[in-house]
Amino acid sequence: MLPVTKQPTLNSIELVAGISVQTNLPLDQIPALRAGFMGYPHNPRWTARKYHAWKTGCQWRTELATGDKVVRDRDALLVNTSELEATLDSSKPTAPAPEQRSRRWRLIPVLQ
């Protein structure tokens, strides 16, 4: 008999106002993820897991700025560009309507 493995549950969290993401990070690491996404410096007293969550937030911010990630209009969820294009290609072979395109978010730099 094969061992039963549970799929990790994805929590939908709000990174900033208007942008949410689905992640399987524990709830105690979410503030570090948000801090990294907002561009705040890391806390030297954080554990390695919180530092990793902060780095993930920084990476997502960079990917959003470069266009590798976009925010879907229908649910304001941060997704990969390829994932968005795949869902648009499978649903409609023609160009997407203006309400189906994702808007590009302009990030405001954090003042030092």
C-alpha positions in Angstrom: 0.0 0.0 0.0 1.3 3.5 -0.9 1.7 6.1 1.8 -0.8 8.8 1.8 0.6 12.3 1.4 -1.3 15.4 2.0 -1.2 18.3 -0.5 0.0 21.5 1.1 -2.9 23.9 1.6 -2.6 27.2 -0.1 -3.5 30.3 1.9 -4.7 33.3 0.1 -3.1 36.4 1.7 -3.1 40.0 0.9 0.5 41.3 0.2 -0.5 45.0 -0.2 -3.8 46.7 -0.7 -5.2 45.3 -4.0 -2.6 42.5 -4.5 -3.1 39.0 -3.0 -1.1 35.8 -3.5 -1.6 32.1 -2.7 1.2 30.5 -0.7 1.8 27.6 1.6 4.0 29.6 4.0 3.0 29.3 7.7 1.2 32.3 9.1 4.1 33.4 11.3 6.2 34.0 8.1 3.7 36.2 6.3 4.8 39.5 7.8 8.3 38.8 6.6 7.0 38.0 3.1 5.1 41.3 3.1 8.1 43.3 4.3 10.2 41.9 1.5 7.5 42.6 -1.1 7.2 46.2 0.2 11.0 46.7 0.0 11.8 47.0 3.7 15.1 45.7 5.0 15.3 42.4 6.8 15.3 42.0 10.5 18.7 40.5 11.8 16.8 38.7 14.6 14.6 36.7 12.1 15.0 33.0 11.8 16.3 31.4 8.6 12.7 30.6 7.5 11.5 34.2 8.0 14.6 35.5 6.1 13.8 33.1 3.3 10.2 34.4 3.2 11.6 37.9 3.1 13.8 37.0 0.2 10.8 35.5 -1.6 8.9 38.7 -1.2 11.8 40.7 -2.6 12.0 38.3 -5.6 8.3 38.7 -6.2 8.6 42.5 -6.1 11.5 42.3 -8.7 9.5 39.9 -10.9 6.5 42.2 -10.8 8.6 45.2 -11.8 10.3 43.3 -14.7 7.0 41.9 -16.0 7.7 38.2 -15.1 4.7 38.3 -12.7 1.4 40.2 -13.2 -1.7 40.8 -11.2 -4.8 39.2 -12.6 -7.8 41.5 -13.0 -10.5 39.1 -12.1 -9.2 38.3 -8.6 -6.2 40.6 -8.1 -3.9 37.6 -7.6 -0.2 37.8 -8.3 0.6 35.1 -10.9 3.4 34.3 -13.4 3.0 35.8 -16.8 3.2 32.3 -18.5 0.4 31.1 -16.2 -1.8 34.0 -17.2 -1.1 33.5 -20.9 -1.8 29.8 -20.7 -5.2 30.4 -19.1 -6.0 33.0 -21.8 -4.8 30.7 -24.6 -6.9 27.8 -23.4 -10.1 29.9 -23.0 -9.9 32.0 -26.1 -7.7 31.7 -29.2 -8.2 35.4 -30.1 -6.7 38.5 -28.4 -8.1 39.0 -24.9 -10.7 41.6 -24.2 -9.5 44.7 -22.3 -11.2 43.6 -19.1 -9.3 40.2 -19.2 -5.8 41.8 -19.6 -3.9 42.2 -16.4 -2.9 45.7 -15.4 0.7 46.5 -14.7 1.3 47.8 -11.1 3.7 50.6 -10.6 5.7 50.0 -7.4 6.5 53.0 -5.2 10.0 52.9 -3.9 10.4 52.9 -0.1 12.0 56.0 1.3 15.2 55.3 3.0 
